[in-house]
Amino acid sequence: SLPAEPDRPEVRAALGGNQRGLWRFAEDSRMFIYYLAQPLPDGPGVLYLTSVSRRTVRALYDLRFQMLKLTLILAAVAALMGLWLGWRFVNPLIKIQQRIGAYLRRPQGPAPTSLALKRKDEMGDLSRGFQELVDRLRQQQEQAAGTAGDLAHDLKGPIATVSATAELLQSASTPLDEERRQTLASSLADSARHMNRSVEGMLELARLDQSLGSAERTAVDLEQLLRRVVGEIEADPRAAGVKLELHIETAAGAASAAGVLGVEQQLERLVRNLLDNALAFCESRISVTLGPNDGALVLTICDDGPGVAEGNRDKVFVRFFSSRPSDDGAGLPGTGLG
């Protein structure tokens, strides 16, 4: 309620060269302060002093119990708030850490208990991110183990052939005739080619797994891609005498069949692989159809060849499986990675 210091009467008097003191009282008369304004002896200015009476200290002393109660209440509220924050935020983090730690101590054991929390806040988003990370790591682990098992299974045959041929050569007591020698050499060469194809296929698979995950997706016009690839296949000498039909079906009111978001180079490779297989085994006709179907875009490649044997139809999507007849005349070794 006081004015600024230069506007107070005692200060104005001191600026005029006169010392002046003044008592001021609070409205309840329990607090009063003495103000003294003293002119400076060696230049312009004022020494301004205040002194609080003991009654003021007593007024604060009377409030000690209220201050104590307020302090205790604030301490209790802070403790409850700390417990709530710990239960709300720290406890879920501890649970996630414990589950991840248990899984890391037994990496070959069962998958950890779900880390995703049924919460819609940032903690729930974090837990779902952890769960997605664990799922992807688990999937990569299973894929790596499956790939190693597939490769080992694929190499068993040629390794057994090489081992048996080596034992035969070591145990032969007499020199082998030319026909027998050619048979063994051919068997070794076939086994070497098989193992080489498997190793190259494994390396290619590893490169694809690594590159496709981070490759940039672009809008790909499958109709144009098919027309380009089919035109190149028609110009292939192997396609002489083969009727190659291309059918593009468009939805009502659409300008083209449709486009997809993907890696154009790999999509083109997929189409070429399918057409190469069809060209290798067909008799006289290959049909390529692209069109929408219930919100999806379906590509179908059919040929009039012998097809996949009944016993192999459940194996064609197993990596490294191949069942090309040796006399197919196509000259295209199979790796099962098409």
PyMOL commands that set and color helices and strands:
alter all, ss='L'
color gray80, all
select helices_A, chain A and resi 5-7+9-15+54-61+64-105+122-171+178-214+222-234+237-239+264-281+310-312
alter helices_A, ss='H'
color red, helices_A
select strands_A, chain A and resi 20-25+32-39+46-52+218-221+243-248+259-262+285-293+296-303
alter strands_A, ss='S'
color yellow, strands_A
deselect
rebuild
show_as cartoon
